């Protein structure tokens, strides 16, 4: 594949390049249960040119396991999701999720996720996947 990912984040991310999966990359995410999820990935071609994602659809699901039935949260750039994904002309994928989803009693521990993008012509690409770890926190600021 000629495309690479550049990672820029607030949530701690571990980027691993060479995995024999169907995804373009494997990124493990480490989140805190008292913080909102907020991270950005930039998808660029190998030559550094941006990929315009402004007309794409995006979906991220956090599940108990890859083929699991328990969905902790869905993020997307269309109606009916728990969190938001913002796509841009410069190849950026910004993922936002409120801390209320991460501080549920059963949520701490290891989960799985992936992010799928769909181009305007219907081509779907699993841009990244990986483990999603949620660490229980001691302090919470109530709304």
C-alpha positions in Angstrom: 0.0 0.0 0.0 1.3 3.4 -0.9 -0.5 5.3 1.9 0.9 6.0 5.4 -0.7 7.3 8.6 0.6 10.2 10.6 -0.6 10.2 14.2 -1.3 13.3 16.2 -3.3 12.8 19.4 -4.3 13.8 22.9 -5.2 10.3 23.9 -2.1 8.0 24.1 -1.7 6.0 21.0 0.7 3.3 20.0 1.2 3.0 16.3 2.4 -0.3 14.8 3.1 -0.5 11.1 3.7 -4.1 9.9 0.8 -6.3 10.9 -0.7 -9.0 8.7 -4.3 -7.7 9.1 -6.7 -6.3 6.6 -6.3 -2.8 8.0 -3.9 -0.1 6.8 -2.4 0.0 10.3 -2.8 -1.2 13.8 -3.1 1.5 16.5 -3.6 0.6 20.1 -5.5 3.2 22.1 -5.0 3.8 25.8 -7.9 5.9 27.3 -8.7 7.0 30.8 -12.2 6.5 32.1 -12.5 10.1 33.4 -11.3 11.8 30.2 -13.1 12.3 26.9 -11.7 10.5 23.9 -9.9 12.9 21.6 -7.4 11.8 18.9 -6.5 12.6 15.4 -5.0 10.5 12.6 -3.8 12.0 9.3 -4.0 9.8 6.3 -1.5 10.8 3.6 0.0 9.3 0.5 3.6 8.2 0.8 4.8 11.3 -1.1 3.2 13.5 1.6 0.2 14.6 -0.4 -3.1 14.7 1.5 -6.1 12.5 0.8 -9.3 14.6 0.6 -11.7 12.9 3.0 -14.3 15.7 3.2 -16.9 13.7 1.2 -16.2 10.3 2.9 -18.4 8.5 5.5 -16.7 7.2 8.6 -17.6 4.7 11.3 -15.7 3.6 14.4 -17.1 0.9 16.7 -15.6 -0.1 20.1 -16.6 -3.7 20.9 -15.9 -6.3 23.6 -14.0 -8.4 20.9 -13.6 -8.3 17.1 -16.7 -10.3 16.4 -18.4 -9.3 19.7 -22.0 -8.3 20.2 -21.4 -5.8 23.0 -20.8 -2.4 21.6 -19.5 0.2 24.0 -19.8 3.1 21.6 -20.2 4.0 17.9 -18.6 7.1 16.4 -19.4 8.5 13.0 -19.9 11.5 10.8 -23.6 10.8 10.2 -26.7 10.7 12.5 -27.3 8.2 15.2 -23.9 7.8 16.8 -22.6 8.1 20.4 -19.5 10.1 19.3 -18.3 12.1 16.4 -15.8 11.6 13.6 -14.7 14.7 11.7 -13.1 14.2 8.3 -11.2 16.9 6.4 -9.7 17.8 3.0 -6.2 17.4 4.5 -6.7 13.7 5.3 -7.4 14.2 9.0 -9.7 11.9 11.0 -10.6 13.5 14.3 -12.4 11.1 16.8 -14.4 12.6 19.7 -16.3 10.7 22.5 -17.6 12.0 25.8 -16.2 10.5 29.0 -19.6 9.1 30.0 -19.1 6.2 27.6 -15.7 5.4 29.1 -16.7 5.5 32.8 -19.5 2.9 32.6 -18.9 0.3 35.3 -18.2 -2.5 32.9 -16.1 -0.5 30.5 -12.6 -0.8 32.0 -10.3 -3.3 30.5 -9.5 -4.4 27.0 -11.8 -3.8 24.0 -11.4 -3.9 20.2 -12.1 -1.2 17.6 -11.7 -0.4 14.0 -12.3 2.7 11.8 -13.9 2.2 8.3 -14.0 4.9 5.7 -16.4 4.9 2.7 -15.5 6.9 -0.3 -18.2 8.8 -2.4 -18.0 5.9 -4.9 -18.8 3.3 -2.3 -15.2 1.9 -1.7 -14.8 0.9 1.9 -11.3 1.0 3.6 -10.5 -0.2 7.1 -8.0 2.5 7.9 -7.0 1.2 11.3 -7.9 -1.3 14.0 -6.5 -2.4 17.3 -6.9 -2.9 21.0 -8.7 -0.2 23.0 -7.7 -0.2 26.7 -9.7 1.8 29.3 -8.0 2.5 32.6 -10.2 3.1 35.6 -9.7 6.5 37.1 -10.1 7.7 40.7 -11.3 11.3 40.1 -14.4 12.4 38.2 -15.7 15.9 37.5 -19.5 15.7 37.4 -21.4 17.8 35.0 
